[in-house]
Amino acid sequence: MALPSAAAGGQQPAGPAAAAGGVPGGQPAAPQQDDPFAGPDFDVQRYVNRMFPTEASLVELDPLVGTLRQKVARVDTEILAAVRAQSSSGGRARQDLGAAKATIEGLFSKIRDIQRKAEQSELMVQEICRDIKKLDYAKKHLTATITALRRLSMLINAVDQLQLSVERHEYAEAAHLLEAVQQLSSHFQSYVHIPKVAELKGRLMALEKTLQINTLREFELLGEEAPSPLLLERLRSCCLVVEALGYQARDELIDTVCKREMGVYTQIFATIGDTAKLDRTVNRYKWLLRRLEARKDIWAIFPPGWHVPQLLCIMFCNITKSQLAEILDLRSAELPQQVDSLLKAVEATNIFESEMARRFEGAVEAEPSGASEDAEAGGEGGEGGAGRQDDSRTATAVRQRYEKQARERQRVGEHESPARRKEQEHATSAAVARTNFKGSISSVFQPYLYVYLDQVERDLTASLERLMREESWQPLSADLPVLRSSNELVDSLRREMRECVSRVTRGRTLLDLATVFQRVYRAYASRLVARLPKPSSGNLAASAVLGTSDWHVRLSDDDIGVVCLIISTAEHCQEMVRQLARALAAKLEPRELAAKVDMSEEEDNFQSVVTHCLTSLLLGIETRLEGALGAMARINWGGMEMAGDQSEYVGTFRTVLLDCGARLGPAMPPNYFRFFCDKLLRSFAPRYCENVFRCRKISDIGCQQMRLDTEGLKSALADLARAGGQLDAASVASFAADVHAQLGRAEAVLKVVGSPPEGLVDTFFELLPHGSPADFQRTIDLKVLKRVEYQALLEQFNRRMGRPLLAGEGGAAPARAPAAPGFSLPQMPRLQSSGGSAAAKAAQDVAARLGRLNPNLTAAKASAAAAGESMRETMGATMRAMKSKSLRWTSQGRSQP
């Protein structure tokens, strides 16, 4: 084998002993965990080259070979030992398996032996018990045969005795025998194919039929006269027989008895004649009550579970309802004139139904729990199902509803005991008797009660008209400051509601009566509004406007008291309407009708009455203030030479406002008084500001005087809320602040007018930052200015606004800046020069001087008119020249860059 050359660099090769895993001295080293021979990429040549990199390292080759041979020998020895151990263990396993198989075979053989011995034991036991089992079967069959023969003998004897009792009319004995026969026959249901049993069954059915016929004949002996005790006892025994015969016979007997009683009723009461009159309806119910009381001995012979008196009343209700329906239909045209008779009939019917419900519905609720459960299991026999539906049927018709269910139960429980079947029959009877008398007859009046509602509405309307005619328009009392008519109207409505609930119904008619009450309340609200003082235009929605008089309301002191009384009455009526709605909803039946009572519209109507009252008061007070505003406009503010105390018109304002507060405050609720003060302030403040502009020219002294007057007016308005004496300190302070805010607009205009010409524009933009050019011109029109000052202010305002022309000077007016919230100066015509007004003022001055100098007033007026016309022409020419010059300046300014 050619080995590679030694590695360059003079590195000492590793020893082969170390490479072979040995240790110095030739001892093998412990096996390393990373065995190079176990790697998947082991390369022999690379491994040998790594162990012997140089020729000098080959001296260790022989020792290495010897070491490897020792390792190989050791591995062979271990493999041989493992193979021998494995071969020996396989032999032992085969021996153990053979022993287990032998044990299992022995166990199977023992099991087979045990099974064989068990079969032998079973055969031995069967042999021993075979005779005993035969004897047991024989005893069982013999016992059943003896029992059947004994029962058959008893049945034959019972049938014979029953036949004898039937022939002798011994009903009490027959009832007991019939129950025994029915019990005995129940054991032979599966033997009906036997001729003897079939014969007995046929005899039994014939006897039952005979008994039923005989009992019906016995009850035919009942007449109008009082029966003898002997007859009552025999009939009581007949009832026992009918009870044993079953519910079909019972129903037939009950129908026969009830129809005989109702035959007497229909002979006395019919749909024509005197007994058919509505006011004699109560006689029908009296007849039945007397009949029930007079023949209570007869009703006592029937078992309580039959409910004969109740079924008789049900039939009476059905017949009476049909007759009343026919009577009402025949006399429908006469009902509007017979409302009292109709109400008497309805009242008597309601009383009768309540009496029947008290007598019978409580007795039904006292039925045994088992019967009630079975009745409810019938589905519709309960109060909610068979109640009103059964009222219109006879006992037989009602019974047919339960026949099918009874037959089904009999088919399913054919082997049930007779006691259980009888319990089910009693449960069905209780279900039939569970009726609801309320509405069983009175429902027939419902379609005809509209005449009652019409009568109530006519009576209430007539009462309302009488109350309004007799109304004194004075408070009812100091504790209740309302109109007497409102209190009496509420009493009338409550009386009608109580009468409807107690005499008529709590149902749909009571709900319709609520609609009548709504119409009456609306009519009363309209009568209150008609009493209010109104303006000449008749429209209470008008607003106070300067220069017009169609909104004026002449309000006397008595009228103020009446209006305040109407406010209190309307508020009182609102509360009464709410209480009436709640009372109606509480009394309506069924409860679903309560949700349909809604009188919110009537409450809104009375709130509208309050609004109309406040509007009438507002217009009346504004009318009183109109004279003071006129006096303010007539003062010569431009010629005033000295400012002093408050003007006379301010005293008029204060007198009117304080008198208004003193009268209105105690007479109306605080919330309404505060509302009135707010409305008066918001109506008066714009009018006062507009009145300032009507004062023509205002000098600086006049402006100071007007500001003093405005302060006095603010004080008077603030004292208005305080004079009422009903508002707390916080409300008074809040209203005073509102007064300062509302009249602050007029004060701002006066401050601008009183400012010097050089600072007027700056003052205007400071105090009225959202004012328009029209507002500015109206403001400077109030100030006494020379023509040059007037034109200079216009030009300064134009430059400040960034516009070359003012509106009315030939150019388009710029868009107006948005006004401040709640601030709006009165609108004016297009911006013009004040030359015309100055000319008219000069003409008036000339006329006044001429009038003082010349005693001839006509000549003075003529001279003044001529002077005024001449002055107007002169001023017109001057203004046209100024305007053309302004246009030239404007065109030159636009042509410049």
ZAMARGU-4260 file (C-alpha; in steps of 0.2 Angstrom, whole numbers, plus 5000, padded with zeros to 4 digits):
<rodrens>
0) 5000/5000/5000 | 5008/5017/4995 | 5006/5029/5009 | 5007/5048/5006 | 5022/5058/5010
5) 5025/5067/5026 | 5016/5083/5029 | 5026/5099/5026 | 5030/5110/5041 | 5040/5098/5051
10) 5025/5093/5061 | 5027/5078/5073 | 5015/5065/5068 | 5003/5058/5081 | 5007/5041/5088
15) 4998/5026/5081 | 4994/5020/5099 | 4985/5036/5102 | 4977/5035/5085 | 4971/5017/5089
20) 4964/5023/5105 | 4978/5016/5116 | 4987/5024/5130 | 5006/5025/5133 | 5014/5008/5137
25) 5003/4999/5124 | 4987/4998/5135 | 4971/5001/5126 | 4961/5016/5130 | 4943/5016/5135
30) 4931/5017/5120 | 4927/5035/5115 | 4909/5040/5113 | 4913/5047/5095 | 4919/5031/5087
35) 4926/5035/5070 | 4921/5018/5063 | 4903/5022/5066 | 4902/5038/5056 | 4892/5037/5039
40) 4906/5045/5029 | 4920/5034/5036 | 4935/5033/5023 | 4948/5020/5026 | 4962/5028/5017
45) 4960/5045/5025 | 4959/5036/5042 | 4975/5027/5039 | 4984/5042/5032 | 4979/5052/5048
50) 4986/5038/5059 | 5003/5036/5050 | 5006/5053/5041 | 5025/5049/5040 | 5037/5034/5037
55) 5044/5037/5055 | 5027/5033/5062 | 5026/5016/5054 | 5036/5009/5068 | 5021/5008/5078
60) 5011/4998/5065 | 5015/4981/5073 | 5009/4986/5090 | 4994/4993/5083 | 4989/4978/5073
65) 4992/4967/5089 | 4980/4979/5098 | 4967/4978/5084 | 4968/4959/5084 | 4965/4958/5103
70) 4950/4969/5101 | 4943/4959/5087 | 4945/4943/5098 | 4936/4951/5112 | 4922/4957/5101
75) 4920/4939/5094 | 4920/4932/5112 | 4906/4944/5116 | 4896/4940/5101 | 4897/4921/5104
80) 4892/4923/5122 | 4876/4933/5116 | 4872/4920/5103 | 4873/4906/5116 | 4862/4916/5129
85) 4849/4919/5115 | 4848/4901/5110 | 4846/4895/5128 | 4832/4908/5132 | 4821/4903/5116
90) 4821/4885/5123 | 4815/4890/5140 | 4801/4901/5132 | 4795/4886/5121 | 4795/4875/5137
95) 4784/4888/5146 | 4772/4890/5132 | 4769/4871/5131 | 4766/4871/5150 | 4753/4885/5148
100) 4744/4875/5134 | 4743/4860/5144 | 4735/4869/5159 | 4722/4877/5148 | 4717/4861/5141
105) 4715/4854/5158 | 4704/4869/5163 | 4693/4866/5148 | 4690/4848/5152 | 4685/4853/5170
110) 4673/4866/5163 | 4665/4853/5151 | 4663/4842/5166 | 4654/4855/5176 | 4643/4860/5162
115) 4638/4842/5160 | 4634/4840/5178 | 4623/4856/5177 | 4613/4850/5163 | 4610/4834/5173
120) 4605/4844/5188 | 4593/4854/5177 | 4585/4839/5170 | 4583/4832/5188 | 4575/4848/5194
125) 4563/4849/5179 | 4558/4831/5183 | 4555/4835/5201 | 4545/4852/5197 | 4535/4846/5182
130) 4520/4840/5193 | 4521/4855/5204 | 4519/4867/5189 | 4505/4857/5182 | 4496/4858/5199
135) 4499/4877/5200 | 4492/4881/5182 | 4477/4870/5187 | 4474/4880/5203 | 4476/4897/5194
140) 4463/4892/5180 | 4452/4884/5192 | 4452/4900/5203 | 4448/4911/5188 | 4434/4900/5183
145) 4427/4899/5200 | 4428/4918/5201 | 4420/4921/5184 | 4406/4909/5188 | 4403/4917/5205
150) 4403/4934/5196 | 4392/4928/5183 | 4380/4921/5196 | 4380/4937/5205 | 4377/4947/5188
155) 4363/4935/5184 | 4355/4938/5201 | 4359/4957/5200 | 4350/4958/5183 | 4335/4949/5189
160) 4334/4960/5205 | 4336/4975/5194 | 4322/4970/5183 | 4311/4967/5198 | 4316/4984/5204
165) 4312/4992/5188 | 4295/4983/5187 | 4291/4989/5205 | 4298/5007/5201 | 4309/5006/5216
170) 4322/5019/5209 | 4333/5019/5225 | 4336/5001/5224 | 4338/5001/5205 | 4351/5014/5207
175) 4362/5003/5219 | 4359/4988/5208 | 4363/4997/5192 | 4380/5002/5199 | 4383/4984/5205
180) 4378/4977/5188 | 4389/4989/5179 | 4404/4985/5190 | 4401/4966/5187 | 4398/4968/5169
185) 4415/4977/5167 | 4423/4960/5171 | 4415/4952/5156 | 4421/4964/5143 | 4432/4951/5135
190) 4418/4937/5135 | 4404/4946/5125 | 4406/4933/5112 | 4399/4920/5124 | 4380/4919/5121
195) 4375/4919/5139 | 4386/4935/5142 | 4379/4943/5127 | 4361/4939/5132 | 4364/4947/5149
200) 4372/4962/5141 | 4356/4964/5130 | 4345/4963/5145 | 4355/4976/5154 | 4354/4988/5140
205) 4335/4986/5139 | 4333/4989/5157 | 4344/5005/5156 | 4333/5011/5142 | 4317/5007/5152
210) 4324/5016/5167 | 4328/5031/5157 | 4311/5032/5150 | 4303/5029/5167 | 4313/5043/5175
215) 4309/5055/5162 | 4290/5051/5165 | 4292/5054/5183 | 4299/5071/5181 | 4284/5075/5170
220) 4274/5075/5186 | 4282/5091/5191 | 4270/5106/5189 | 4268/5123/5194 | 4261/5119/5211
225) 4273/5113/5225 | 4277/5095/5224 | 4274/5083/5239 | 4289/5076/5249 | 4285/5059/5243
230) 4287/5065/5225 | 4303/5074/5229 | 4310/5058/5237 | 4305/5048/5222 | 4313/5061/5210
235) 4329/5061/5221 | 4330/5042/5218 | 4327/5045/5200 | 4342/5056/5199 | 4353/5043/5207
240) 4347/5031/5193 | 4351/5044/5180 | 4368/5047/5188 | 4371/5028/5186 | 4365/5028/5168
245) 4379/5040/5163 | 4381/5058/5156 | 4370/5056/5141 | 4355/5051/5151 | 4359/5065/5163
250) 4360/5078/5149 | 4344/5073/5142 | 4335/5074/5159 | 4343/5092/5162 | 4338/5098/5145
255) 4320/5092/5148 | 4319/5100/5165 | 4327/5117/5159 | 4316/5118/5143 | 4300/5115/5153
260) 4305/5130/5164 | 4310/5141/5150 | 4293/5136/5141 | 4284/5145/5156 | 4296/5160/5154
265) 4293/5162/5135 | 4275/5161/5138 | 4276/5176/5150 | 4289/5186/5141 | 4290/5188/5122
270) 4297/5201/5109 | 4280/5210/5107 | 4268/5217/5120 | 4270/5226/5136 | 4283/5214/5142
275) 4294/5218/5128 | 4297/5236/5134 | 4314/5240/5138 | 4310/5248/5155 | 4302/5231/5160
280) 4318/5221/5156 | 4321/5220/5175 | 4305/5210/5177 | 4313/5196/5167 | 4327/5195/5180
285) 4315/5196/5194 | 4305/5182/5187 | 4320/5170/5186 | 4326/5175/5204 | 4309/5172/5211
290) 4308/5155/5201 | 4325/5150/5208 | 4319/5154/5226 | 4302/5147/5224 | 4308/5130/5217
295) 4323/5128/5227 | 4316/5112/5234 | 4316/5105/5217 | 4333/5110/5213 | 4339/5102/5229
300) 4334/5085/5222 | 4348/5086/5209 | 4366/5081/5214 | 4377/5097/5216 | 4389/5091/5202
305) 4375/5092/5189 | 4374/5111/5191 | 4356/5111/5186 | 4352/5129/5192 | 4367/5136/5183
310) 4363/5127/5167 | 4345/5134/5169 | 4352/5151/5171 | 4363/5149/5155 | 4348/5144/5145
315) 4338/5159/5152 | 4353/5170/5147 | 4353/5163/5129 | 4334/5165/5127 | 4334/5183/5135
320) 4349/5189/5124 | 4340/5183/5108 | 4324/5191/5113 | 4332/5208/5118 | 4342/5208/5102
325) 4325/5206/5092 | 4317/5220/5103 | 4332/5232/5101 | 4332/5229/5082 | 4313/5232/5081
330) 4314/5248/5091 | 4330/5255/5085 | 4322/5271/5078 | 4314/5274/5095 | 4330/5272/5105
335) 4335/5291/5105 | 4319/5295/5114 | 4321/5280/5126 | 4338/5283/5132 | 4333/5282/5151
340) 4324/5265/5148 | 4339/5258/5139 | 4350/5263/5153 | 4338/5255/5166 | 4338/5239/5155
345) 4357/5239/5154 | 4359/5243/5173 | 4347/5229/5177 | 4356/5217/5166 | 4373/5221/5174
350) 4366/5218/5191 | 4358/5202/5186 | 4375/5196/5178 | 4384/5201/5194 | 4372/5191/5205
355) 4373/5176/5194 | 4392/5177/5194 | 4392/5178/5213 | 4381/5163/5215 | 4388/5151/5202
360) 4406/5156/5197 | 4412/5154/5215 | 4404/5137/5217 | 4413/5131/5201 | 4430/5137/5208
365) 4426/5126/5223 | 4426/5110/5213 | 4438/5096/5219 | 4456/5098/5212 | 4455/5082/5203
370) 4439/5087/5193 | 4447/5104/5189 | 4462/5096/5182 | 4453/5084/5172 | 4442/5098/5166
375) 4457/5108/5161 | 4464/5093/5152 | 4449/5094/5141 | 4456/5109/5133 | 4442/5121/5131
380) 4432/5118/5147 | 4441/5131/5157 | 4436/5149/5160 | 4446/5155/5146 | 4440/5143/5133
385) 4422/5137/5136 | 4418/5153/5146 | 4409/5165/5134 | 4408/5152/5120 | 4397/5140/5130
390) 4385/5154/5135 | 4376/5153/5118 | 4373/5134/5119 | 4362/5122/5128 | 4368/5109/5140
395) 4367/5096/5126 | 4376/5107/5113 | 4390/5110/5126 | 4391/5092/5130 | 4394/5087/5112
400) 4411/5096/5114 | 4416/5084/5127 | 4408/5068/5121 | 4422/5064/5109 | 4435/5067/5122
405) 4425/5056/5134 | 4424/5042/5121 | 4442/5043/5117 | 4447/5041/5136 | 4435/5027/5137
410) 4443/5018/5122 | 4460/5021/5129 | 4456/5016/5147 | 4443/5003/5143 | 4449/4993/5158
415) 4448/5007/5170 | 4437/5006/5185 | 4419/5013/5185 | 4424/5025/5199 | 4438/5032/5188
420) 4425/5034/5173 | 4413/5043/5185 | 4426/5054/5191 | 4430/5059/5173 | 4411/5062/5170
425) 4411/5074/5185 | 4426/5083/5178 | 4417/5086/5162 | 4402/5092/5171 | 4412/5104/5180
430) 4420/5110/5164 | 4403/5113/5156 | 4397/5123/5171 | 4412/5134/5171 | 4404/5149/5162
435) 4406/5167/5163 | 4390/5177/5166 | 4398/5194/5164 | 4393/5200/5147 | 4382/5185/5143
440) 4367/5196/5140 | 4373/5214/5142 | 4384/5212/5126 | 4368/5213/5116 | 4366/5232/5121
445) 4383/5237/5114 | 4379/5241/5096 | 4364/5252/5103 | 4373/5262/5116 | 4378/5276/5104
450) 4362/5284/5108 | 4368/5285/5126 | 4384/5293/5121 | 4375/5306/5110 | 4364/5310/5125
455) 4379/5312/5137 | 4387/5323/5124 | 4371/5334/5122 | 4369/5336/5141 | 4388/5340/5144
460) 4387/5353/5130 | 4371/5361/5137 | 4379/5361/5154 | 4395/5369/5147 | 4385/5383/5138
465) 4375/5386/5154 | 4391/5387/5165 | 4399/5399/5153 | 4383/5410/5153 | 4383/5410/5172
470) 4402/5412/5174 | 4406/5427/5185 | 4424/5427/5180 | 4430/5427/5198 | 4441/5415/5207
475) 4432/5400/5215 | 4442/5403/5231 | 4458/5410/5238 | 4466/5393/5239 | 4459/5388/5222
480) 4460/5403/5210 | 4451/5395/5195 | 4435/5398/5187 | 4419/5390/5194 | 4414/5383/5177
485) 4430/5372/5176 | 4427/5364/5193 | 4409/5361/5189 | 4413/5354/5172 | 4426/5342/5180
490) 4412/5336/5193 | 4400/5333/5178 | 4413/5323/5169 | 4417/5312/5184 | 4398/5310/5187
495) 4396/5304/5170 | 4411/5292/5171 | 4405/5285/5187 | 4387/5282/5180 | 4394/5273/5165
500) 4405/5262/5176 | 4391/5258/5188 | 4376/5257/5177 | 4382/5254/5159 | 4399/5245/5156
505) 4417/5246/5158 | 4421/5240/5141 | 4421/5249/5123 | 4407/5261/5128 | 4417/5268/5142
510) 4432/5271/5130 | 4420/5280/5118 | 4414/5290/5132 | 4432/5296/5134 | 4431/5302/5116
515) 4415/5312/5121 | 4425/5320/5136 | 4439/5325/5124 | 4427/5335/5113 | 4419/5343/5128
520) 4436/5349/5135 | 4441/5355/5118 | 4425/5365/5117 | 4429/5372/5134 | 4446/5377/5129
525) 4439/5387/5114 | 4427/5396/5125 | 4441/5402/5136 | 4451/5408/5121 | 4435/5417/5115
530) 4434/5427/5132 | 4452/5434/5130 | 4454/5453/5124 | 4459/5453/5106 | 4466/5466/5094
535) 4456/5474/5081 | 4462/5462/5068 | 4456/5448/5079 | 4472/5439/5077 | 4481/5435/5093
540) 4496/5429/5083 | 4500/5447/5078 | 4516/5456/5084 | 4519/5473/5090 | 4525/5484/5076
545) 4529/5503/5076 | 4518/5513/5065 | 4503/5501/5065 | 4488/5499/5077 | 4479/5484/5071
550) 4488/5474/5085 | 4483/5486/5099 | 4473/5477/5113 | 4464/5488/5125 | 4467/5479/5141
555) 4458/5485/5157 | 4463/5481/5175 | 4448/5469/5176 | 4454/5461/5160 | 4471/5457/5167
560) 4463/5448/5182 | 4452/5438/5170 | 4466/5433/5159 | 4477/5428/5174 | 4462/5418/5180
565) 4460/5409/5163 | 4479/5405/5164 | 4477/5397/5181 | 4461/5388/5175 | 4470/5381/5160
570) 4484/5374/5170 | 4471/5367/5182 | 4462/5359/5168 | 4478/5351/5161 | 4480/5342/5178
575) 4462/5337/5178 | 4463/5330/5160 | 4478/5319/5166 | 4469/5313/5181 | 4453/5309/5171
580) 4464/5299/5158 | 4472/5289/5172 | 4455/5286/5180 | 4447/5280/5164 | 4462/5268/5160
585) 4461/5261/5178 | 4442/5257/5176 | 4442/5250/5158 | 4440/5231/5155 | 4448/5222/5147
590) 4465/5229/5152 | 4470/5230/5134 | 4458/5245/5131 | 4468/5256/5144 | 4482/5259/5131
595) 4470/5267/5119 | 4466/5281/5131 | 4476/5296/5125 | 4471/5314/5130 | 4488/5322/5126
600) 4479/5333/5113 | 4468/5340/5125 | 4482/5344/5137 | 4490/5353/5122 | 4474/5363/5119
605) 4475/5370/5137 | 4493/5374/5135 | 4488/5384/5119 | 4475/5393/5130 | 4490/5398/5141
610) 4500/5404/5126 | 4485/5414/5120 | 4483/5422/5137 | 4501/5427/5138 | 4500/5434/5120
615) 4485/5444/5125 | 4493/5451/5140 | 4509/5455/5130 | 4500/5465/5117 | 4490/5474/5130
620) 4505/5480/5139 | 4514/5484/5123 | 4498/5495/5119 | 4500/5504/5135 | 4518/5507/5131
625) 4515/5514/5114 | 4510/5531/5120 | 4527/5533/5130 | 4536/5528/5114 | 4526/5541/5104
630) 4531/5554/5117 | 4549/5549/5116 | 4549/5552/5097 | 4541/5569/5098 | 4554/5576/5109
635) 4566/5588/5100 | 4582/5579/5104 | 4592/5589/5092 | 4588/5606/5100 | 4591/5600/5118
640) 4603/5612/5127 | 4605/5603/5144 | 4604/5585/5150 | 4595/5583/5167 | 4584/5571/5176
645) 4575/5557/5167 | 4562/5562/5154 | 4544/5561/5157 | 4541/5547/5146 | 4552/5536/5156
650) 4541/5539/5171 | 4526/5533/5161 | 4536/5517/5156 | 4540/5514/5174 | 4522/5517/5180
655) 4515/5505/5167 | 4529/5491/5170 | 4528/5492/5189 | 4509/5491/5189 | 4509/5477/5177
660) 4522/5467/5188 | 4511/5471/5204 | 4496/5464/5195 | 4502/5449/5186 | 4515/5442/5198
665) 4503/5437/5212 | 4490/5432/5199 | 4499/5419/5189 | 4512/5405/5192 | 4530/5410/5194
670) 4535/5400/5178 | 4522/5409/5168 | 4526/5426/5175 | 4545/5424/5171 | 4540/5418/5153
675) 4529/5434/5151 | 4543/5445/5157 | 4555/5437/5144 | 4543/5439/5130 | 4539/5457/5134
680) 4558/5461/5135 | 4561/5453/5118 | 4546/5461/5110 | 4549/5479/5117 | 4568/5480/5115
685) 4568/5480/5096 | 4554/5492/5096 | 4563/5504/5107 | 4579/5503/5096 | 4568/5507/5081
690) 4560/5521/5091 | 4577/5528/5093 | 4580/5530/5074 | 4563/5538/5073 | 4569/5553/5083
695) 4577/5561/5068 | 4592/5572/5074 | 4600/5569/5091 | 4613/5582/5097 | 4627/5577/5109
700) 4616/5584/5124 | 4601/5574/5118 | 4611/5559/5116 | 4617/5560/5134 | 4599/5563/5140
705) 4593/5548/5130 | 4607/5537/5137 | 4601/5542/5154 | 4583/5538/5149 | 4589/5521/5143
710) 4597/5517/5160 | 4581/5522/5169 | 4571/5511/5157 | 4583/5497/5160 | 4580/5499/5179
715) 4561/5499/5176 | 4562/5483/5166 | 4572/5475/5180 | 4560/5481/5193 | 4546/5472/5183
720) 4552/5455/5188 | 4555/5461/5206 | 4538/5469/5207 | 4529/5452/5204 | 4535/5446/5221
725) 4535/5428/5215 | 4552/5425/5207 | 4567/5421/5218 | 4583/5431/5218 | 4592/5421/5206
730) 4578/5423/5193 | 4577/5442/5196 | 4596/5443/5193 | 4595/5433/5178 | 4581/5444/5171
735) 4591/5460/5175 | 4606/5453/5165 | 4595/5449/5151 | 4588/5467/5151 | 4605/5474/5150
740) 4610/5463/5135 | 4594/5467/5126 | 4594/5486/5128 | 4613/5486/5126 | 4610/5487/5107
745) 4601/5504/5109 | 4615/5510/5120 | 4628/5505/5107 | 4619/5516/5094 | 4618/5530/5106
750) 4636/5529/5110 | 4641/5529/5092 | 4629/5544/5089 | 4637/5553/5104 | 4655/5551/5099
755) 4665/5565/5090 | 4665/5564/5071 | 4684/5560/5070 | 4681/5544/5081 | 4664/5540/5075
760) 4669/5526/5062 | 4680/5518/5074 | 4667/5518/5088 | 4654/5511/5076 | 4666/5496/5072
765) 4670/5494/5090 | 4653/5494/5097 | 4644/5487/5081 | 4657/5476/5073 | 4644/5467/5062
770) 4634/5482/5057 | 4630/5485/5038 | 4633/5501/5028 | 4614/5504/5030 | 4616/5503/5048
775) 4630/5515/5048 | 4620/5528/5037 | 4605/5526/5049 | 4616/5530/5064 | 4625/5545/5056
780) 4608/5551/5050 | 4604/5553/5069 | 4619/5564/5073 | 4619/5583/5069 | 4633/5585/5056
785) 4638/5597/5044 | 4638/5592/5025 | 4657/5591/5024 | 4658/5580/5040 | 4644/5569/5034
790) 4653/5566/5017 | 4669/5564/5026 | 4662/5550/5037 | 4654/5541/5022 | 4671/5541/5013
795) 4680/5535/5029 | 4668/5521/5031 | 4670/5516/5013 | 4689/5515/5015 | 4687/5506/5031
800) 4675/5493/5023 | 4687/5492/5008 | 4673/5497/4995 | 4674/5512/4984 | 4655/5516/4983
805) 4641/5515/4995 | 4624/5507/4991 | 4614/5520/4982 | 4628/5528/4974 | 4628/5519/4958
810) 4639/5504/4963 | 4634/5487/4969 | 4633/5485/4988 | 4646/5473/4995 | 4640/5457/5004
815) 4634/5461/5021 | 4645/5454/5035 | 4636/5441/5046 | 4627/5448/5060 | 4631/5444/5078
820) 4620/5431/5086 | 4604/5439/5093 | 4608/5456/5085 | 4599/5464/5071 | 4597/5483/5068
825) 4581/5488/5059 | 4582/5488/5040 | 4583/5504/5031 | 4581/5510/5013 | 4596/5512/5002
830) 4610/5523/5008 | 4606/5541/5003 | 4612/5559/5008 | 4602/5568/5022 | 4599/5583/5011
835) 4580/5580/5009 | 4577/5578/5028 | 4588/5594/5031 | 4577/5603/5018 | 4561/5598/5027
840) 4568/5602/5044 | 4573/5620/5037 | 4556/5622/5030 | 4548/5617/5047 | 4559/5630/5056
845) 4554/5643/5043 | 4536/5640/5045 | 4537/5640/5064 | 4546/5657/5064 | 4534/5664/5051
850) 4520/5658/5062 | 4527/5667/5077 | 4530/5683/5068 | 4515/5684/5057 | 4498/5682/5065
855) 4491/5676/5049 | 4494/5657/5050 | 4488/5653/5032 | 4501/5666/5025 | 4515/5659/5036
860) 4511/5641/5030 | 4511/5646/5012 | 4527/5656/5014 | 4535/5641/5023 | 4529/5629/5009
865) 4537/5641/4996 | 4553/5642/5006 | 4554/5623/5008 | 4551/5620/4990 | 4565/5632/4985
870) 4577/5624/4998 | 4573/5607/4991 | 4577/5612/4973 | 4593/5620/4979 | 4598/5605/4990
875) 4593/5593/4975 | 4605/5602/4963 | 4619/5602/4976 | 4617/5584/4979 | 4617/5580/4961
880) 4633/5590/4959 | 4641/5581/4973 | 4636/5564/4967 | 4644/5567/4949 | 4660/5573/4957
885) 4660/5558/4968 | 4658/5547/4952 | 4673/5556/4944 | 4684/5553/4959 | 4679/5535/4959
890) 4682/5532/4941 | 4699/5540/4943 | 4703/5529/4958 | 4699/5513/4948 | 4710/5518/4933
895) 4725/5520/4944 | 4735/5504/4947
</rodrens>
